[in-house]
C-alpha cells in the first residue's frame, strides 16, 4: 500500500483541502516554470548583453561561495 493511501485511509477526503492543495501546486508550478519565461521575454536582450549578465551573475555567485567558505 502506498504512503498516500495509508495516510488518508482513516478519514474522508475534504474537498476544500484538496482544492487548496491543488491551488498551491499550481502557484508553485507557475512561479517555477511560467514566471521566469514571462520575465525573460518581457523585453529584448541581445546575446552579448545576456553573456555579460551571465558573467556578472557567475562572478557574484563565486564571491558569495568564497565568503561562505571563509576565504
PASEBA-1860 file (N, C-alpha, C; in nm, 3 decimals):
! residues 71
1> XXXXXXXX> 0.085/-0.118/0.000/0.000/0.000/0.000/0.089/0.124/0.000 ~ 0.058/0.220/-0.083/0.137/0.342/-0.094/0.118/0.430/0.028 ~ 0.216/0.514/0.054/0.212/0.602/0.170/0.090/0.693/0.166 ~ 0.061/0.749/0.050/-0.055/0.839/0.037/-0.184/0.767/0.073 ~ -0.198/0.642/0.030/-0.319/0.566/0.061/-0.331/0.542/0.210 ~ -0.220/0.505/0.274/-0.223/0.480/0.418/-0.255/0.606/0.495 ~ -0.204/0.716/0.448/-0.223/0.842/0.519/-0.370/0.884/0.520 ~ -0.441/0.859/0.412/-0.580/0.905/0.400/-0.681/0.796/0.434
9> XXXXXXXX> -0.633/0.680/0.471/-0.720/0.566/0.491/-0.828/0.591/0.596 ~ -0.793/0.653/0.708/-0.885/0.667/0.819/-0.987/0.778/0.807 ~ -0.962/0.877/0.724/-1.055/0.991/0.719/-1.100/1.019/0.576 ~ -1.221/1.070/0.565/-1.270/1.102/0.430/-1.197/1.225/0.375 ~ -1.193/1.235/0.245/-1.125/1.346/0.179/-1.209/1.473/0.192 ~ -1.142/1.582/0.226/-1.209/1.711/0.237/-1.190/1.787/0.106 ~ -1.299/1.816/0.034/-1.285/1.882/-0.097/-1.215/2.018/-0.088 ~ -1.237/2.090/0.021/-1.171/2.221/0.035/-1.020/2.205/0.044
17> XXXXXXXX> -0.975/2.107/0.123/-0.831/2.085/0.136/-0.770/2.042/0.004 ~ -0.840/1.954/-0.065/-0.791/1.908/-0.195/-0.778/2.026/-0.291 ~ -0.878/2.113/-0.291/-0.876/2.230/-0.378/-0.761/2.322/-0.341 ~ -0.743/2.348/-0.212/-0.635/2.436/-0.168/-0.499/2.377/-0.202 ~ -0.487/2.245/-0.188/-0.361/2.178/-0.222/-0.331/2.195/-0.370 ~ -0.431/2.177/-0.453/-0.412/2.192/-0.597/-0.377/2.335/-0.635 ~ -0.440/2.432/-0.569/-0.409/2.573/-0.596/-0.264/2.602/-0.560 ~ -0.219/2.549/-0.445/-0.079/2.569/-0.405/0.017/2.507/-0.506
25> XXXXXXXX> -0.016/2.387/-0.555/0.069/2.322/-0.655/0.075/2.404/-0.783 ~ -0.040/2.457/-0.827/-0.041/2.538/-0.949/0.040/2.666/-0.930 ~ 0.027/2.728/-0.813/0.100/2.850/-0.784/0.251/2.825/-0.789 ~ 0.293/2.715/-0.728/0.434/2.680/-0.725/0.485/2.652/-0.867 ~ 0.407/2.579/-0.944/0.443/2.549/-1.083/0.454/2.677/-1.165 ~ 0.360/2.769/-1.144/0.362/2.897/-1.216/0.489/2.974/-1.183 ~ 0.523/2.982/-1.054/0.642/3.056/-1.014/0.770/2.993/-1.068 ~ 0.771/2.861/-1.078/0.892/2.793/-1.121/0.908/2.790/-1.273
33> XXXXXXXX> 0.798/2.770/-1.346/0.809/2.747/-1.490/0.761/2.864/-1.576 ~ 0.651/2.926/-1.541/0.591/3.027/-1.628/0.650/3.165/-1.604 ~ 0.657/3.207/-1.480/0.701/3.343/-1.449/0.841/3.375/-1.502 ~ 0.941/3.287/-1.486/1.072/3.319/-1.542/1.069/3.339/-1.694 ~ 0.989/3.259/-1.763/0.980/3.273/-1.908/0.917/3.406/-1.945 ~ 0.815/3.447/-1.872/0.749/3.575/-1.898/0.848/3.689/-1.875 ~ 0.921/3.682/-1.764/1.019/3.787/-1.735/1.128/3.791/-1.842 ~ 1.172/3.674/-1.884/1.280/3.665/-1.982/1.239/3.726/-2.116
41> XXXXXXXX> 1.112/3.714/-2.150/1.065/3.762/-2.280/0.991/3.895/-2.271 ~ 1.001/3.964/-2.158/0.929/4.090/-2.144/0.992/4.202/-2.228 ~ 1.122/4.191/-2.255/1.187/4.287/-2.344/1.308/4.219/-2.407 ~ 1.353/4.272/-2.518/1.462/4.209/-2.594/1.596/4.237/-2.528 ~ 1.676/4.133/-2.514/1.812/4.146/-2.464/1.903/4.077/-2.566 ~ 2.001/4.152/-2.614/2.091/4.096/-2.715/2.174/3.982/-2.656 ~ 2.232/3.901/-2.744/2.313/3.788/-2.699/2.433/3.834/-2.618 ~ 2.497/3.941/-2.664/2.615/3.989/-2.591/2.577/4.042/-2.453
49> XXXXXXXX> 2.462/4.107/-2.444/2.415/4.156/-2.314/2.382/4.039/-2.222 ~ 2.320/3.934/-2.277/2.289/3.814/-2.198/2.419/3.751/-2.146 ~ 2.522/3.749/-2.231/2.651/3.692/-2.190/2.710/3.773/-2.075 ~ 2.704/3.906/-2.086/2.757/3.991/-1.978/2.679/3.970/-1.849 ~ 2.547/3.957/-1.859/2.464/3.934/-1.741/2.502/3.801/-1.675 ~ 2.517/3.698/-1.758/2.554/3.566/-1.705/2.690/3.571/-1.637 ~ 2.786/3.642/-1.698/2.920/3.653/-1.639/2.914/3.724/-1.504 ~ 2.834/3.831/-1.496/2.820/3.903/-1.369/2.757/3.815/-1.262
57> XXXXXXXX> 2.654/3.741/-1.303/2.588/3.651/-1.208/2.684/3.544/-1.158 ~ 2.764/3.489/-1.250/2.860/3.385/-1.212/2.964/3.441/-1.115 ~ 3.014/3.562/-1.143/3.113/3.624/-1.055/3.054/3.648/-0.916 ~ 2.931/3.695/-0.914/2.864/3.719/-0.786/2.846/3.589/-0.709 ~ 2.806/3.483/-0.781/2.787/3.352/-0.720/2.920/3.301/-0.661 ~ 3.030/3.320/-0.737/3.162/3.277/-0.688/3.203/3.355/-0.564 ~ 3.178/3.488/-0.564/3.213/3.570/-0.447/3.136/3.524/-0.324 ~ 3.007/3.498/-0.342/2.925/3.452/-0.229/2.976/3.317/-0.178
65> XXXXXXX> 3.012/3.228/-0.271/3.062/3.096/-0.234/3.192/3.110/-0.155 ~ 3.280/3.200/-0.200/3.407/3.220/-0.131/3.383/3.275/0.009 ~ 3.290/3.369/0.023/3.257/3.422/0.155/3.205/3.313/0.245 ~ 3.123/3.227/0.188/3.064/3.119/0.265/3.172/3.023/0.315 ~ 3.274/3.000/0.231/3.382/2.908/0.268/3.485/2.974/0.359 ~ 3.483/3.107/0.367/3.574/3.178/0.457/3.703/3.224/0.395 ~ 3.711/3.238/0.266/3.834/3.287/0.201/3.840/3.435/0.198
END
